[in-house]
Amino acid sequence: MRSGMIRSNRILRGYISFSLPPIPGGYVMTNSTLCVFQFGSIGNLDFMGTPLPYPVWNVAGGDTIDCIVSHIDYGDELWFNDWTKGDVGSSFTYTHNVGVITAEGMSVPNSHGEQGYRYLDVTYCVFLDYVLDNIHTQYRIAFEIDTDYDDLLDRIDFSTSDASNPEHWPRLYFTYWDGVSVDQDELAKMADITIYPQPVRDTATLQLQLRQAQQIEVDVYDIRGRHCGETVQTSLSSGLQQLTLDFRNRPNGVYLVRIEADGRYKISPPLGESYYRSHS
């Protein structure tokens, strides 16, 4: 990872890469969290007065430009032409905006710029990398602005993997589920998830064996992480339940299904339970 920072009238972007470990036998991945440590930020520094604590963009529309994380593939090493990977339309961009690194700190509401870890749920991104047989999961951190051309310094600094304090290194945390342990994960109460037929032609049946009544949301994504169609929201009783997913207006390709309950979600496991191929 390179420190992500903005300097007056020029821009740098941060890149981060993690090797993907093999998933232990008998387990499925249920959650993955990206953690980056923000150790500094500055807004409108003119090297004479007191700067603001967070970047300020003097552009039309005001402070509407966020620091976003994009899920990308830049390969084994960075090159000058990797700059646009993460932009909308790039063939190396899986998800343009995974989430925003906000100005607010860890525990103090409405404060700006203090040091601390920033956390981002990247479960879907990591799962997609496994499906594609990628050996890395890679991300770009950037303000999508060339500069506001006011000759004032705006930047955010993140610790890299060569930082002197190992506790501030970027990290990627995984949560695995053995299919038996229930603990506090509400989605673990979904004992079985099946999608059929394989391959899908016009419609697919999503079958869930629920151990308790739950509010369920179902989303379909293509292999590049783009949301397809509308979110299906419904309340289901305990026991064996079924939902029908319509594929008649979708092009041929590989699709992923995300099931969410109580703010937690999982992607169902591979072939027949994880992704399906449309042949409409």
N, C-alpha and C positions, 0 to 999 in steps of 0.2 A: 504494500500500500504506500502511496505517496501522500504526504501531507496535503490536504485540500485547502487551498487558500486563494484569496483574491487580492491582487496588488493593483495599485492605481494604473488604469488604462491598459491593463493586460490581465489575462486570466490563466489560472492553472486548475486542473481537475485531479481528483484523487481516485486511485484504482486499488482494488483489494482482491486477493485471490486466496482460496482455501482448497487444499487437496481433499477430495471426498473419501472418507473411510468406508470400508465394506460394512454393510449392515449385518450385525450378528445374526447367526442362524436362528430361526424361530422367532425373530422379532420383526416388527414393522416400525418405520419412523413415523411419529405422530406430531412432532414439532421441531422447528429449528429457528434459532434466534441469533441475529447478527448483532454484535456489540462493538461499538467504536467509542473511544475515549476522546472527548472534546476538551482540550486543555487551554484553549484561548479563542477569543473572537474580538474583532475591532470593527467599528463603523465610522466612516468619514474622518479618518485620521489625516491631519495636515502637517504632522510632525512639529506643531507649535502649540496648539491648544489641547484640551482634554478630549479624547475620542469618545464616541458612543460605544456602548458595550456590544453591539451587534451590527452587522452590515446594514447600511441604509442605501437604497437605490433611488437616485434622483432621476427617475424616468417617468414617462407618461403612464398614468395609472398608479403611481406611487409604489409603496413597498409590497408588491404583489408577487415577487419572484422568490421562490422557495429553494432551499437546499435539498435536492432530492437524490435518492438512491435508485440506480437503474441496474437491472439484472442483465448481464451481457456475456459475451464470449470473446475474449481477446487472445486466446491461445496460450502458448507457453511463455511468452515474454511480450513486453510492451514495445510498440514502435510508434513513430510519429503519426502514422495513418490510423492509429487506434483512437484518435481524438473524438471522432464522431460515433464511436460505438457506445450506444446508450441513447442516441438521438432517435426520435420518431422516424421510421422509414428505413433505418439501417438494418441490413440482413443479419447483423451480429447482435441486435437488440432483442432480448427475449421479452422483457417487460420494461417499458420506458420509465414508469414511476412506481416503484415498489412501495415507497413511503417517503415521508418528509422528515428531515432532521430539524426539529423546531428550535426556536430561540429559547424556549422555556427550559429551565434547569430540571434537576432530578426531583426536587421535593419542595421548592419554593414557588408557589403560583405567581404568575405575572412578573417573574424576574427574568433577566436575560443574561446569557453569556457565561454563566458560571461553569466551572469545570465539572466533569462527570461523564459517566457512560451514557450513551444514547442507545436505545434498544429498538430493534426492528424485527418483526416476524417475517421470516423468509422461507417458511415451510414449503409453500408452493414452488418457489424458485429452486430449492434444493431437490425436491421431488422431481421436478422437470429435468434437472441435470442427471439424476439417476436414470430416468426413462430414456434420455438421449445417450446414455453411456459416456457422459463427460467425466473426465478425471478431476476436474476442478469446478467449483462454483465461484463465479466472478461478478464483481459489482463496480459501478462507477459512482462517485460522489461529486456532485457538481451544482453550481448555480447556473441556470441556463440563461446567461447574459454574457455578452462580450465584455462590456464594461459600461459604466454610466458616464465615462469621459469627463468627470469633474476634478480629476487630478487628486482625489482623496482616496486613501487606502481603506478598503473593505475586505475582510477575510475571516475565515474560520480555520482553526488549526486542529488536526486530529493526530493522535499518537500513531506511529507506525510500528512495525514488528522489530525495528532496531532501536526502539526507545530504551533509555537507561533503566526505567522501571518496568519490569515484566508484567506487573499488575495492570499496566495501561496499554498493553498490546491489544490489537483487534482480535476478537474471538468469535467463534461460531459454536453455539451450543446445540446439542441434539437431545431429543427425548425419544426413547424407544419403548414400544409396548409389546409384551409377550403374548397378547391375546387372552391372558388369564387374569392378570392383576387388574384391579378396578381403580384403586386409589381415588383421587379427586377428579379424574378426568371424566366429564359427563359423556364424552363421545365413546369412552370405553364401554358404556352401557349398550352400544350397538354391537351385538355379538357377531352378526353376520351381515355382509353387504354383498349382493350379487347383481350383476348387470347382464341381461341377455335379451335377444340372441347375440351371438358373435359370429360373423360381423353384423352390425346393425344395418338395416335397410331403410325403413321409414320411421319406425318408432323403437324405443328401447324400454324395457321394464327394469326399474330399479327396485330391488327387493331388500327390505331391511327387517332384521329380527331385533325388535326393541324390548328392552327389559323394563322400561317404564315409559309413560306417555311423555312426549317431548315436542317442542316447536322446532321444526326442521327447515333449513334452507338448502336448496340444491342449485349449484351453478355449473355450467358447462364452459370449458375453455378449449381453444385449439392448442396445438403443440407449441405455438409461439407465445402462449400466455394471454391471448386476447379473449375477453369475455364474449361468449356467443349467446345471443338471445337474452331472455329475461330471467331473473331469479325466481325460482319456484319456492314459495313459502306456504307451509301448511302445518297444522297440528295433527300429530299421529298418536294413536293409542298404543299401549304396549302389545307385544306379540308380533306376528308376521304381518308386515305392511308392504304395500306396493305403490309405486309412482310411475307414471308413463312420461317419457321424454320424447319430444317430437324432433326428428331429424330430416323431415321432408324438404326443408328449404335450406339445408346446409350442404356445402360442397364436400366431395370425398376427402378423407383425411383422418388423422388420428386426433382424438378428443379425450380430455380429462374431465372427471367429475369430482366436484368438491361438495362435501356434505358438512353443514355447520349446525351446531346446537349450542345455545347458551354462550355465544361468543367464542367457542372453540371449534376448530374444524380439522378434518382430515381428508386426504385424498385416498380413495379406496385402493387396495393393493392391485398388482399387475394382472393383465390379460383375463378378461372375464369379470374382473372386479375392480379394475383400475382405469383402463382406457378401452375405448372401442373404436372400430374403424367404420366410418359411414360409407355405404355404397348406394346412396340414393340415386 
